[in-house]
């Protein structure tokens, strides 16, 4: 009957990995709906940018105390899960602490470092729960987060606290069973660990059977919790743990203030301003101007939406938000992601025309017009997300496809078209302001 536990473990592991892979495949399929625009140039600079922004969390360190706590959670998430490799191998083979003999005296040092990180993650998560729900931080109390987003943020912190608690309880009960000579724990003797040993007084009154049940229960709940966490990530804002890396890699290397022109429009302007400069004008009719729905956006825009951490630093830096306008760059990203998810739920034949669009149904004209294109949201984002690019593309569609612009804009456009300048002067009279009456 010793094969039952490894078999159950194999089923749980296979199911968890399969469901995770299927969800990631679904997300990648949604991203591929957009226009292919992921760059492949200058790979060395892109790798350096990814290491600096995603791995090094450069922008997070503008607020050092919060950044350090976030770093503890991040490092803990990566390093403590090395322990998962041993748990997986133990589960598949039926062994107990399989790495103990190969690593020798290094093994206790490794587990002790995991325990210190586990304690750090536990403390940091408690702090962030208090920060989100008790302390008043405006960007974390915004209406953008009402409903599931706020629950999601709290739930992920609670899950981390539970996983770290299970890890420490598992070690505490294990080492107690070692001292009592209970097999297979006594054979895999490690000695006490630095943090979990302080839980011994809580467990010393437990009988052997109860301690074994606790240790096995924590072991199973820990690995099942990790598998559940793995499958929760792709439905959560915490997908940025994975997607921040490709998102930083594909982020533009050009200055943030540079705006991308449509070649067909640029050609028309050049033909009007200097026809001789356009040697081989294109005769192909231009496609759709700007973006109306997610299919019109680039794949980088859609990757941005799934990488969004919902931290609100973009909205906190937005001058339109500060003056009470409707625009929230964070909401732009959340609504773009929601639009993709809603389309993905529909049968394939209904996804191209479901009677809705990102523009108007998810993001309003009022929001788009409030943007000053100051780039503050782009500058503040810790994972290189660009809400402004989506805003500009939607606004371009409004103006060029729907002729939907304020009167002031319409007058300016007319002046540019007729006079090659925003002002109501003919080109011959541009220097009139310099003339002095004699």
Rosetta blueprint (number, residue, H / E / L):
1 X L
2 X L
3 X H
4 X H
5 X H
6 X H
7 X H
8 X H
9 X H
10 X H
11 X H
12 X H
13 X H
14 X H
15 X H
16 X H
17 X H
18 X H
19 X H
20 X H
21 X H
22 X H
23 X H
24 X H
25 X H
26 X H
27 X H
28 X H
29 X H
30 X H
31 X H
32 X L
33 X L
34 X L
35 X E
36 X L
37 X L
38 X L
39 X L
40 X L
41 X L
42 X L
43 X H
44 X H
45 X H
46 X H
47 X H
48 X H
49 X H
50 X H
51 X H
52 X H
53 X H
54 X H
55 X H
56 X L
57 X L
58 X H
59 X H
60 X H
61 X H
62 X H
63 X L
64 X H
65 X H
66 X H
67 X H
68 X H
69 X H
70 X H
71 X H
72 X H
73 X H
74 X H
75 X H
76 X H
77 X H
78 X H
79 X H
80 X H
81 X L
82 X H
83 X H
84 X H
85 X H
86 X H
87 X H
88 X H
89 X H
90 X H
91 X H
92 X H
93 X H
94 X L
95 X L
96 X L
97 X L
98 X L
99 X H
100 X H
101 X H
102 X H
103 X H
104 X L
105 X H
106 X H
107 X H
108 X H
109 X H
110 X H
111 X H
112 X H
113 X H
114 X H
115 X H
116 X H
117 X H
118 X H
119 X H
120 X H
121 X H
122 X H
123 X H
124 X H
125 X H
126 X H
127 X H
128 X H
129 X H
130 X H
131 X H
132 X H
133 X H
134 X L
135 X L
136 X L
137 X L
138 X H
139 X H
140 X H
141 X L
142 X L
143 X H
144 X H
145 X H
146 X L
147 X L
148 X H
149 X H
150 X H
151 X H
152 X H
153 X H
154 X H
155 X H
156 X H
157 X H
158 X H
159 X H
160 X H
161 X H
162 X H
163 X H
164 X H
165 X H
166 X H
167 X H
168 X H
169 X H
170 X H
171 X H
172 X H
173 X H
174 X H
175 X H
176 X H
177 X H
178 X H
179 X H
180 X L
181 X L
182 X L
183 X L
184 X L
185 X L
186 X L
187 X L
188 X L
189 X L
190 X L
191 X L
192 X L
193 X L
194 X L
195 X L
196 X H
197 X H
198 X H
199 X H
200 X H
201 X H
202 X H
203 X H
204 X L
205 X L
206 X L
207 X L
208 X H
209 X H
210 X H
211 X H
212 X H
213 X H
214 X H
215 X H
216 X H
217 X H
218 X H
219 X H
220 X H
221 X H
222 X H
223 X H
224 X H
225 X H
226 X H
227 X H
228 X H
229 X H
230 X H
231 X H
232 X H
233 X H
234 X L
235 X L
236 X L
237 X H
238 X H
239 X H
240 X H
241 X H
242 X H
243 X H
244 X H
245 X H
246 X H
247 X H
248 X H
249 X H
250 X L
251 X L
252 X L
253 X L
254 X L
255 X L
256 X L
257 X L
258 X L
259 X L
260 X L
261 X L
262 X L
263 X H
264 X H
265 X H
266 X H
267 X H
268 X H
269 X H
270 X H
271 X H
272 X H
273 X H
274 X L
275 X H
276 X H
277 X H
278 X L
279 X L
280 X L
281 X L
282 X L
283 X L
284 X L
285 X L
286 X L
287 X L
288 X L
289 X L
290 X L
291 X L
292 X L
293 X L
294 X H
295 X H
296 X H
297 X L
298 X E
299 X H
300 X H
301 X H
302 X H
303 X H
304 X H
305 X H
306 X H
307 X H
308 X L
309 X L
310 X L
311 X L
312 X L
313 X H
314 X H
315 X H
316 X H
317 X H
318 X L
319 X H
320 X H
321 X H
322 X H
323 X L
324 X L
325 X L
326 X L
327 X L
328 X L
329 X H
330 X H
331 X H
332 X H
333 X H
334 X H
335 X H
336 X H
337 X H
338 X H
339 X H
340 X H
341 X H
342 X H
343 X H
344 X H
345 X L
346 X L
347 X L
348 X H
349 X H
350 X H
351 X L
352 X L
353 X L
354 X L
355 X L
356 X L
357 X L
358 X H
359 X H
360 X H
361 X H
362 X H
363 X E
364 X L
365 X H
366 X H
367 X H
368 X H
369 X H
370 X H
371 X L
372 X L
373 X L
374 X L
375 X L
376 X H
377 X H
378 X H
379 X H
380 X H
381 X L
382 X L
383 X L
384 X L
385 X L
386 X L
387 X H
388 X H
389 X H
390 X H
391 X H
392 X H
393 X H
394 X H
395 X H
396 X H
397 X H
398 X H
399 X H
400 X H
401 X L
402 X L
403 X L
404 X L
405 X L
406 X L
407 X H
408 X H
409 X H
410 X H
411 X H
412 X H
413 X H
414 X H
415 X H
416 X H
417 X H
418 X H
419 X H
420 X L
421 X L
422 X L
423 X L
424 X L
425 X L
426 X L
427 X H
428 X H
429 X H
430 X H
431 X H
432 X H
433 X H
434 X H
435 X L
436 X L
437 X L
438 X L
